[in-house]
Amino acid sequence: MAKVTSKLQVTIPKAIAERYGIVPGDELEWIPSEGAVRVVPAKFLRRPLASADRLALFDAATKRQRQREAKQPAASPVSPDRGWTRAELYDRGSAR
């Protein structure tokens, strides 16, 4: 169990620091949470992206998707004579 010093400092137990990769100089976020306080290393927090960054990520994802689609063979057209009709698939209310 850690104690708070007169300067309001807290020592992180070594096992916890090693488990979460906390090293001297890391920033920690103190988050109030339902009658408790969560301590989260800042490197694990997701910060909201700026609009320009989100747009760049979207454009990159769109480019990757278009590259994947270009590699896919064109879908063969479905023959109108499939041997079944849509009505046969959705034959509701009748016993089979």
ROTOR-118260 format. One record per atom (N, C-alpha, C): x, y, z; atom name; residue number from 1; residue in three letters. Coordinates in nm, 2 decimals. Layout:
      u      v      w name resi resn
      X      Y      Z   CA  NUM  ALA
...
END
This chain:
      u      v      w name resi resn
   0.08  -0.12   0.00    N    1  MET
   0.00   0.00   0.00   CA    1  MET
   0.09   0.12   0.00    C    1  MET
   0.06   0.22  -0.08    N    2  ALA
   0.13   0.34  -0.10   CA    2  ALA
   0.08   0.45   0.00    C    2  ALA
   0.16   0.54   0.04    N    3  LYS
   0.12   0.65   0.13   CA    3  LYS
   0.14   0.78   0.05    C    3  LYS
   0.06   0.88   0.09    N    4  VAL
   0.08   1.01   0.03   CA    4  VAL
   0.17   1.09   0.12    C    4  VAL
   0.27   1.16   0.05    N    5  THR
   0.36   1.24   0.13   CA    5  THR
   0.30   1.37   0.16    C    5  THR
   0.38   1.45   0.24    N    6  SER
   0.33   1.59   0.27   CA    6  SER
   0.32   1.68   0.15    C    6  SER
   0.39   1.64   0.04    N    7  LYS
   0.38   1.72  -0.08   CA    7  LYS
   0.28   1.66  -0.18    C    7  LYS
   0.20   1.57  -0.12    N    8  LEU
   0.09   1.50  -0.20   CA    8  LEU
   0.15   1.42  -0.31    C    8  LEU
   0.26   1.35  -0.29    N    9  GLN
   0.33   1.26  -0.39   CA    9  GLN
   0.30   1.12  -0.35    C    9  GLN
   0.29   1.03  -0.45    N   10  VAL
   0.26   0.89  -0.43   CA   10  VAL
   0.36   0.81  -0.50    C   10  VAL
   0.41   0.70  -0.43    N   11  THR
   0.50   0.61  -0.50   CA   11  THR
   0.42   0.50  -0.56    C   11  THR
   0.45   0.47  -0.68    N   12  ILE
   0.39   0.36  -0.75   CA   12  ILE
   0.46   0.23  -0.72    C   12  ILE
   0.39   0.12  -0.67    N   13  PRO
   0.46   0.00  -0.64   CA   13  PRO
   0.54  -0.05  -0.76    C   13  PRO
   0.65  -0.11  -0.74    N   14  LYS
   0.74  -0.16  -0.85   CA   14  LYS
   0.67  -0.26  -0.94    C   14  LYS
   0.60  -0.35  -0.88    N   15  ALA
   0.53  -0.45  -0.96   CA   15  ALA
   0.43  -0.39  -1.06    C   15  ALA
   0.36  -0.29  -1.01    N   16  ILE
   0.26  -0.22  -1.10   CA   16  ILE
   0.33  -0.14  -1.21    C   16  ILE
   0.44  -0.07  -1.17    N   17  ALA
   0.51   0.01  -1.27   CA   17  ALA
   0.57  -0.09  -1.38    C   17  ALA
   0.62  -0.20  -1.34    N   18  GLU
   0.67  -0.29  -1.44   CA   18  GLU
   0.57  -0.35  -1.52    C   18  GLU
   0.45  -0.39  -1.46    N   19  ARG
   0.34  -0.45  -1.54   CA   19  ARG
   0.29  -0.36  -1.65    C   19  ARG
   0.28  -0.23  -1.62    N   20  TYR
   0.22  -0.13  -1.71   CA   20  TYR
   0.33  -0.05  -1.79    C   20  TYR
   0.45  -0.08  -1.77    N   21  GLY
   0.56  -0.01  -1.84   CA   21  GLY
   0.58   0.13  -1.80    C   21  GLY
   0.55   0.16  -1.67    N   22  ILE
   0.57   0.30  -1.63   CA   22  ILE
   0.71   0.32  -1.59    C   22  ILE
   0.77   0.43  -1.64    N   23  VAL
   0.91   0.46  -1.61   CA   23  VAL
   0.92   0.60  -1.56    C   23  VAL
   1.03   0.64  -1.50    N   24  PRO
   1.05   0.78  -1.45   CA   24  PRO
   1.03   0.87  -1.57    C   24  PRO
   0.96   0.98  -1.55    N   25  GLY
   0.93   1.08  -1.65   CA   25  GLY
   0.80   1.06  -1.72    C   25  GLY
   0.74   0.94  -1.71    N   26  ASP
   0.61   0.92  -1.77   CA   26  ASP
   0.50   1.01  -1.71    C   26  ASP
   0.40   1.05  -1.79    N   27  GLU
   0.29   1.13  -1.73   CA   27  GLU
   0.18   1.04  -1.70    C   27  GLU
   0.11   1.07  -1.59    N   28  LEU
   0.00   0.99  -1.54   CA   28  LEU
  -0.13   1.08  -1.54    C   28  LEU
  -0.24   1.02  -1.58    N   29  GLU
  -0.37   1.09  -1.57   CA   29  GLU
  -0.44   1.04  -1.45    C   29  GLU
  -0.49   1.14  -1.37    N   30  TRP
  -0.57   1.10  -1.25   CA   30  TRP
  -0.71   1.13  -1.28    C   30  TRP
  -0.80   1.03  -1.29    N   31  ILE
  -0.94   1.04  -1.33   CA   31  ILE
  -1.03   1.00  -1.22    C   31  ILE
  -1.12   1.10  -1.17    N   32  PRO
  -1.22   1.06  -1.07   CA   32  PRO
  -1.32   0.96  -1.13    C   32  PRO
  -1.35   0.86  -1.05    N   33  SER
  -1.44   0.76  -1.11   CA   33  SER
  -1.52   0.69  -1.00    C   33  SER
  -1.65   0.73  -0.98    N   34  GLU
  -1.74   0.67  -0.89   CA   34  GLU
  -1.69   0.65  -0.75    C   34  GLU
  -1.64   0.75  -0.68    N   35  GLY
  -1.59   0.74  -0.55   CA   35  GLY
  -1.45   0.68  -0.54    C   35  GLY
  -1.38   0.67  -0.65    N   36  ALA
  -1.24   0.62  -0.65   CA   36  ALA
  -1.16   0.71  -0.75    C   36  ALA
  -1.03   0.69  -0.75    N   37  VAL
  -0.95   0.76  -0.85   CA   37  VAL
  -0.87   0.66  -0.93    C   37  VAL
  -0.89   0.68  -1.06    N   38  ARG
  -0.81   0.59  -1.16   CA   38  ARG
  -0.68   0.66  -1.20    C   38  ARG
  -0.57   0.59  -1.19    N   39  VAL
  -0.45   0.64  -1.24   CA   39  VAL
  -0.41   0.57  -1.37    C   39  VAL
  -0.40   0.65  -1.48    N   40  VAL
  -0.38   0.59  -1.61   CA   40  VAL
  -0.26   0.65  -1.67    C   40  VAL
  -0.16   0.57  -1.72    N   41  PRO
  -0.05   0.63  -1.79   CA   41  PRO
  -0.10   0.70  -1.92    C   41  PRO
  -0.05   0.82  -1.94    N   42  ALA
  -0.10   0.90  -2.05   CA   42  ALA
  -0.09   0.84  -2.18    C   42  ALA
   0.01   0.75  -2.19    N   43  LYS
   0.04   0.68  -2.32   CA   43  LYS
  -0.07   0.59  -2.36    C   43  LYS
  -0.16   0.55  -2.26    N   44  PHE
  -0.27   0.45  -2.29   CA   44  PHE
  -0.40   0.52  -2.31    C   44  PHE
  -0.40   0.66  -2.30    N   45  LEU
  -0.53   0.73  -2.32   CA   45  LEU
  -0.54   0.76  -2.47    C   45  LEU
  -0.66   0.75  -2.51    N   46  ARG
  -0.69   0.79  -2.65   CA   46  ARG
  -0.73   0.93  -2.66    C   46  ARG
  -0.66   1.01  -2.72    N   47  ARG
  -0.69   1.16  -2.74   CA   47  ARG
  -0.78   1.18  -2.86    C   47  ARG
  -0.87   1.26  -2.86    N   48  PRO
  -0.95   1.29  -2.98   CA   48  PRO
  -0.86   1.35  -3.09    C   48  PRO
  -0.88   1.30  -3.21    N   49  LEU
  -0.80   1.35  -3.32   CA   49  LEU
  -0.86   1.48  -3.38    C   49  LEU
  -0.77   1.56  -3.43    N   50  ALA
  -0.81   1.68  -3.50   CA   50  ALA
  -0.88   1.64  -3.63    C   50  ALA
  -0.97   1.73  -3.69    N   51  SER
  -1.04   1.70  -3.81   CA   51  SER
  -0.95   1.66  -3.92    C   51  SER
  -0.84   1.73  -3.94    N   52  ALA
  -0.74   1.70  -4.05   CA   52  ALA
  -0.68   1.57  -4.03    C   52  ALA
  -0.65   1.52  -3.91    N   53  ASP
  -0.59   1.39  -3.88   CA   53  ASP
  -0.70   1.28  -3.91    C   53  ASP
  -0.82   1.31  -3.87    N   54  ARG
  -0.93   1.21  -3.90   CA   54  ARG
  -0.95   1.19  -4.05    C   54  ARG
  -0.95   1.31  -4.12    N   55  LEU
  -0.96   1.30  -4.26   CA   55  LEU
  -0.85   1.23  -4.33    C   55  LEU
  -0.73   1.25  -4.29    N   56  ALA
  -0.61   1.18  -4.34   CA   56  ALA
  -0.63   1.03  -4.32    C   56  ALA
  -0.67   0.99  -4.20    N   57  LEU
  -0.69   0.84  -4.17   CA   57  LEU
  -0.80   0.79  -4.26    C   57  LEU
  -0.91   0.86  -4.28    N   58  PHE
  -1.02   0.82  -4.37   CA   58  PHE
  -0.97   0.80  -4.51    C   58  PHE
  -0.89   0.90  -4.56    N   59  ASP
  -0.84   0.89  -4.70   CA   59  ASP
  -0.75   0.77  -4.72    C   59  ASP
  -0.67   0.75  -4.62    N   60  ALA
  -0.58   0.63  -4.63   CA   60  ALA
  -0.66   0.50  -4.63    C   60  ALA
  -0.76   0.49  -4.55    N   61  ALA
  -0.84   0.37  -4.54   CA   61  ALA
  -0.92   0.35  -4.68    C   61  ALA
  -0.97   0.46  -4.73    N   62  THR
  -1.04   0.46  -4.86   CA   62  THR
  -0.94   0.41  -4.97    C   62  THR
  -0.82   0.46  -4.97    N   63  LYS
  -0.72   0.42  -5.07   CA   63  LYS
  -0.69   0.27  -5.06    C   63  LYS
  -0.68   0.22  -4.93    N   64  ARG
  -0.65   0.07  -4.91   CA   64  ARG
  -0.77  -0.01  -4.96    C   64  ARG
  -0.89   0.04  -4.93    N   65  GLN
  -1.01  -0.04  -4.98   CA   65  GLN
  -1.02  -0.04  -5.13    C   65  GLN
  -0.99   0.07  -5.20    N   66  ARG
  -0.99   0.07  -5.34   CA   66  ARG
  -0.89  -0.03  -5.40    C   66  ARG
  -0.77  -0.04  -5.33    N   67  GLN
  -0.67  -0.13  -5.38   CA   67  GLN
  -0.71  -0.27  -5.36    C   67  GLN
  -0.78  -0.30  -5.25    N   68  ARG
  -0.83  -0.44  -5.23   CA   68  ARG
  -0.94  -0.47  -5.33    C   68  ARG
  -1.03  -0.38  -5.36    N   69  GLU
  -1.13  -0.40  -5.46   CA   69  GLU
  -1.08  -0.42  -5.60    C   69  GLU
  -0.97  -0.35  -5.63    N   70  ALA
  -0.91  -0.37  -5.76   CA   70  ALA
  -0.85  -0.51  -5.78    C   70  ALA
  -0.80  -0.57  -5.67    N   71  LYS
  -0.74  -0.70  -5.68   CA   71  LYS
  -0.85  -0.81  -5.69    C   71  LYS
  -0.98  -0.78  -5.65    N   72  GLN
  -1.08  -0.88  -5.65   CA   72  GLN
  -1.13  -0.90  -5.80    C   72  GLN
  -1.16  -1.03  -5.83    N   73  PRO
  -1.21  -1.05  -5.97   CA   73  PRO
  -1.36  -0.99  -5.97    C   73  PRO
  -1.39  -0.96  -6.09    N   74  ALA
  -1.53  -0.90  -6.11   CA   74  ALA
  -1.63  -1.01  -6.08    C   74  ALA
  -1.74  -0.97  -6.02    N   75  ALA
  -1.84  -1.07  -5.98   CA   75  ALA
  -1.92  -1.11  -6.11    C   75  ALA
  -1.94  -1.24  -6.12    N   76  SER
  -2.01  -1.29  -6.24   CA   76  SER
  -2.16  -1.26  -6.23    C   76  SER
  -2.22  -1.22  -6.34    N   77  PRO
  -2.36  -1.19  -6.33   CA   77  PRO
  -2.44  -1.31  -6.30    C   77  PRO
  -2.55  -1.30  -6.22    N   78  VAL
  -2.63  -1.41  -6.18   CA   78  VAL
  -2.73  -1.44  -6.29    C   78  VAL
  -2.74  -1.57  -6.33    N   79  SER
  -2.83  -1.61  -6.43   CA   79  SER
  -2.97  -1.59  -6.39    C   79  SER
  -3.06  -1.54  -6.47    N   80  PRO
  -3.20  -1.52  -6.43   CA   80  PRO
  -3.27  -1.65  -6.41    C   80  PRO
  -3.22  -1.76  -6.46    N   81  ASP
  -3.28  -1.89  -6.44   CA   81  ASP
  -3.20  -1.97  -6.34    C   81  ASP
  -3.23  -1.94  -6.21    N   82  ARG
  -3.16  -2.00  -6.10   CA   82  ARG
  -3.22  -2.13  -6.06    C   82  ARG
  -3.34  -2.16  -6.10    N   83  GLY
  -3.40  -2.28  -6.05   CA   83  GLY
  -3.49  -2.26  -5.93    C   83  GLY
  -3.50  -2.13  -5.89    N   84  TRP
  -3.58  -2.10  -5.78   CA   84  TRP
  -3.63  -1.95  -5.79    C   84  TRP
  -3.73  -1.92  -5.72    N   85  THR
  -3.78  -1.78  -5.73   CA   85  THR
  -3.77  -1.72  -5.59    C   85  THR
  -3.78  -1.59  -5.58    N   86  ARG
  -3.78  -1.52  -5.46   CA   86  ARG
  -3.90  -1.56  -5.37    C   86  ARG
  -4.01  -1.58  -5.44    N   87  ALA
  -4.14  -1.62  -5.37   CA   87  ALA
  -4.12  -1.75  -5.30    C   87  ALA
  -4.05  -1.84  -5.36    N   88  GLU
  -4.02  -1.97  -5.30   CA   88  GLU
  -3.94  -1.96  -5.17    C   88  GLU
  -3.85  -1.87  -5.17    N   89  LEU
  -3.77  -1.85  -5.05   CA   89  LEU
  -3.85  -1.79  -4.93    C   89  LEU
  -3.95  -1.71  -4.96    N   90  TYR
  -4.02  -1.64  -4.86   CA   90  TYR
  -4.17  -1.69  -4.86    C   90  TYR
  -4.19  -1.82  -4.87    N   91  ASP
  -4.32  -1.87  -4.87   CA   91  ASP
  -4.37  -1.88  -4.73    C   91  ASP
  -4.43  -1.77  -4.68    N   92  ARG
  -4.48  -1.77  -4.54   CA   92  ARG
  -4.62  -1.82  -4.52    C   92  ARG
  -4.64  -1.88  -4.41    N   93  GLY
  -4.77  -1.92  -4.38   CA   93  GLY
  -4.82  -2.05  -4.43    C   93  GLY
  -4.74  -2.11  -4.51    N   94  SER
  -4.77  -2.25  -4.56   CA   94  SER
  -4.69  -2.35  -4.50    C   94  SER
  -4.74  -2.47  -4.48    N   95  ALA
  -4.67  -2.58  -4.43   CA   95  ALA
  -4.57  -2.63  -4.53    C   95  ALA
  -4.46  -2.68  -4.48    N   96  ARG
  -4.36  -2.73  -4.58   CA   96  ARG
  -4.36  -2.88  -4.58    C   96  ARG
END
